Amino acid sequence: MGKKGPVGLTVWENAEQAEAGLKKLGDAVYARTLQRFFKTGPGEYAEKDRFIGVRVPVLRRNMGAGAAMSHGEIGKLLTSPWHEVRMFALLLWVERYKAGDGEQQAAIFTDYLARTPFVNNWDLVDVSAPAIVGTHLLERERGLLYRLMASELLWDRRIAMVSTLTLIRKGQYEDALALADLASSDKEELMHKAAGWMLREVGKKDRRVLEDFLAPRCARLPRILLRYSIEHFSPEERRSWLAGKPVLNNW
């Protein structure tokens, strides 16, 4: 189950030890709650996902136990059938990407994209895509985002959309707006929510950019996408926009 480190802390040296250790932290009652919350029933977006009942703060507190694991062993963790084990792997890769050199970052970016079928729930995407994909593309060509958005895999599309959070925070809005436009015709509500979230973040940085994007589209946008994007507007403004009557500020 892992050996003891210098101060008596557990050290997981490989994927098998880490998964066994994480299972010991599980709570069966909480696992059942997560099973319902994440829509794991037949035909739902997280069909067949499995939970051991470990909260994200607990995973974060135990990341030191995985500090000695190799890049490849973390990659093995990401193929686990257990949701929290995959989350743990992603948290480790995010931290390693932040601290890594160019070669390490490229390896994480490449292997992350090779395993997107395992980044298969919205929380897994949201905790990892901005930090890995978004950061990697800050100073690079972004055609990948549009290829991901054209994927049949929902999680590829969500990765594309949510990765733009990093770009938005750097004042780069063009790709977020273009991808949100594409996401507006997506059949999945999770994509409408992701697009609305990104648009809201654009609006927090530059209200005029958001209004210029929404004004010609507000009547046809999915309602949940529009509601998410204008959450920071006043109640009166939100009612008007949702009725298809844009309230444009005098900039």
C-alpha positions in Angstrom: 0.0 0.0 0.0 3.0 2.3 -0.2 6.0 2.8 2.0 6.7 5.4 4.6 8.5 8.6 3.7 11.1 10.5 5.7 8.6 11.8 8.3 6.3 8.8 8.3 4.2 10.0 5.4 3.0 7.4 2.9 4.7 7.3 -0.4 3.0 5.7 -3.4 5.6 4.6 -5.9 3.3 3.3 -8.6 -0.3 3.3 -9.9 -1.3 0.2 -8.0 -0.2 1.5 -4.7 -1.9 4.9 -5.3 -5.2 3.4 -6.3 -5.2 1.0 -3.3 -4.3 4.0 -1.0 -7.1 6.2 -2.4 -9.6 3.4 -2.0 -8.8 3.3 1.7 -9.9 7.0 1.9 -13.3 6.3 0.4 -16.7 6.7 1.9 -19.4 4.4 0.5 -22.3 6.7 1.5 -20.7 9.7 -0.2 -19.9 7.6 -3.2 -23.6 6.9 -3.7 -24.3 10.6 -3.5 -21.7 11.3 -6.2 -23.1 8.5 -8.4 -26.4 10.4 -8.5 -24.9 13.9 -8.8 -22.8 13.1 -11.8 -25.6 11.5 -13.8 -24.2 8.0 -14.2 -27.4 6.3 -15.2 -28.1 4.6 -18.6 -28.0 7.2 -21.4 -26.7 10.0 -19.1 -23.5 11.9 -19.7 -21.4 9.9 -17.1 -23.0 6.5 -17.7 -21.0 3.8 -15.9 -18.6 6.1 -14.1 -17.7 4.7 -10.7 -16.9 6.5 -7.4 -15.1 5.5 -4.2 -16.3 8.6 -2.3 -13.3 10.8 -1.8 -13.7 14.6 -1.7 -11.4 16.7 -3.9 -9.8 18.5 -0.8 -8.8 15.1 0.5 -7.3 14.2 -2.8 -5.3 17.4 -2.8 -4.1 16.8 0.8 -2.7 13.4 -0.3 -0.9 14.6 -3.5 2.4 14.5 -1.6 2.0 10.7 -1.5 2.1 10.6 -5.3 5.1 13.0 -5.6 7.5 10.1 -6.3 5.4 8.5 -9.1 6.8 8.6 -12.6 5.0 10.3 -15.4 4.1 6.9 -16.9 2.6 5.6 -13.6 0.4 8.7 -13.4 -0.7 8.0 -16.9 -1.8 4.5 -15.8 -3.8 6.1 -12.9 -5.7 8.1 -15.5 -7.1 4.9 -17.1 -8.6 3.7 -13.8 -12.3 2.9 -13.7 -12.6 5.0 -10.5 -13.5 8.7 -10.9 -11.4 10.0 -7.9 -8.3 8.0 -9.0 -8.5 9.7 -12.4 -9.0 13.1 -10.7 -5.9 12.4 -8.5 -3.9 11.7 -11.7 -5.0 14.9 -13.3 -4.2 16.9 -10.2 -0.7 15.5 -10.2 -0.2 16.3 -13.9 -1.5 19.9 -13.4 1.0 20.5 -10.6 3.8 18.9 -12.6 3.0 20.9 -15.7 3.2 24.1 -13.6 6.6 23.1 -12.2 8.0 21.4 -15.2 10.4 22.4 -17.9 9.5 22.6 -21.6 10.2 18.9 -22.2 8.1 17.8 -19.2 5.3 20.1 -20.2 5.2 18.8 -23.7 5.0 15.2 -22.5 2.1 16.0 -20.1 0.3 17.9 -22.9 0.7 15.1 -25.4 -0.2 12.3 -23.1 -3.2 14.2 -21.7 -4.6 14.6 -25.2 -4.0 11.0 -25.9 -6.1 10.0 -22.9 -9.1 12.4 -23.3 -11.6 9.4 -23.3 -10.6 9.0 -19.6 -11.0 12.7 -18.8 -14.7 11.9 -19.0 -16.6 14.1 -16.7 -17.1 17.8 -16.4 -15.1 18.2 -13.2 -12.2 16.2 -14.6 -12.1 18.5 -17.6 -12.5 21.7 -15.7 -9.7 21.0 -13.2 -7.2 20.1 -15.9 -8.0 21.6 -19.4 -7.2 25.3 -18.6 -4.0 24.5 -16.7 -2.6 22.0 -19.3 -4.2 22.7 -22.7 -5.0 26.4 -22.2 -1.6 27.2 -20.8 0.3 25.2 -23.5 -1.5 27.0 -26.3 -1.0 30.5 -24.9 1.9 31.2 -27.2 1.1 28.6 -29.8 -1.1 28.0 -32.8 -4.7 27.1 -31.7 -6.0 24.9 -34.5 -6.2 22.0 -32.0 -9.0 23.7 -30.2 -11.2 23.7 -33.3 -10.3 20.0 -34.0 -11.3 19.1 -30.5 -14.5 21.1 -30.9 -15.3 19.0 -34.0 -14.9 15.7 -32.2 -17.7 13.4 -31.6 -16.5 12.9 -28.0 -18.3 15.3 -25.6 -15.2 15.6 -23.4 -13.0 16.7 -26.3 -15.4 19.5 -27.0 -15.6 20.5 -23.4 -11.8 20.5 -23.2 -11.7 22.8 -26.2 -14.2 25.2 -24.7 -12.9 25.3 -21.1 -9.3 25.6 -22.1 -10.0 29.1 -23.3 -10.3 30.2 -19.7 -6.6 30.6 -19.6 -6.6 32.7 -22.8 -9.4 34.9 -21.5 -7.5 35.6 -18.3 -4.7 36.9 -20.5 -7.1 39.1 -22.4 -7.2 36.9 -25.5 -10.9 36.5 -26.3 -11.1 35.6 -30.0 -11.0 31.8 -29.6 -13.4 31.8 -26.7 -15.9 33.7 -28.7 -15.5 31.6 -31.8 -15.8 28.3 -29.9 -18.8 29.6 -27.9 -20.5 30.3 -31.2 -19.9 26.7 -32.3 -20.9 25.4 -28.9 -24.3 27.2 -29.2 -25.4 24.6 -31.7 -24.1 21.6 -29.7 -26.7 19.0 -28.7 -25.2 18.7 -25.2 -26.3 21.0 -22.3 -22.9 20.6 -20.7 -21.4 22.4 -23.7 -24.0 25.2 -23.4 -23.0 25.6 -19.7 -19.3 25.6 -20.6 -19.7 28.2 -23.3 -21.9 30.4 -21.1 -19.3 30.2 -18.3 -16.5 31.2 -20.7 -18.6 34.1 -22.1 -19.3 35.3 -18.5 -15.6 35.4 -17.9 -15.1 37.4 -21.0 -17.7 39.8 -19.8 -16.1 40.2 -16.5 -12.9 41.3 -18.3 -14.6 43.4 -21.0 -18.3 43.9 -20.9 -18.4 45.5 -24.3 -16.9 42.5 -26.0 -19.5 40.2 -24.4 -22.4 42.5 -25.4 -21.2 42.8 -29.0 -21.1 39.0 -29.2 -24.5 38.4 -27.6 -26.5 41.2 -29.1 -27.0 39.7 -32.6 -27.4 36.1 -31.2 -29.3 36.4 -28.0 -32.7 35.4 -29.5 -31.3 32.2 -30.8 -28.8 31.1 -28.2 -29.8 28.2 -25.9 -31.3 29.8 -22.8 -29.0 28.1 -20.3 -25.9 29.4 -22.3 -27.3 32.9 -22.3 -28.3 32.7 -18.6 -24.8 31.6 -17.6 -23.1 34.4 -19.7 -25.1 37.2 -18.2 -25.2 36.1 -14.5 -23.2 39.2 -13.5 -25.7 41.6 -15.2 -28.4 43.3 -13.1 -31.7 41.5 -12.7 -33.4 44.0 -15.0 -30.8 43.6 -17.7 -31.0 39.8 -17.4 -34.7 39.8 -18.0 -34.4 42.0 -21.0 -31.6 40.0 -22.6 -33.5 36.7 -22.0 -36.5 38.3 -23.7 -34.3 38.9 -26.8 -34.1 42.7 -26.1 -30.4 43.5 -25.6 -29.6 46.3 -23.2 -26.5 47.9 -24.6 -24.4 50.2 -22.5 -23.1 53.5 -23.7 -19.4 52.7 -23.8 
